[in-house]
Amino acid sequence: MNTLNKTLALIALASSSAAFAATDFDTLDVDGSGTISQREASVDAELMSKFTELDTDGNGELSKEEFSNA
């Protein structure tokens, strides 16, 4: 059920026009994990285009420090 809730939250975020202008870490960190996954970042095309470059430790997620380099 928790995965379903996260998926629905991501769909709602992606469908809102504000999502594409989102540049705030906490807004993009939908699941509150303290990192931004590729799935969470996918709502922001500009962030996705830089994701691999920003993910300096290569773990597939952006920390607040990595995100601040965007």
Secondary structure, DSSP 8 states (H G I E B T S, - for coil): -HHHHHHHHHHHHHHSGGGGG---HHHH-TT-SSSEEHHHHTT-HHHHHHHHHH-TT-SSEE-HHHHTT-
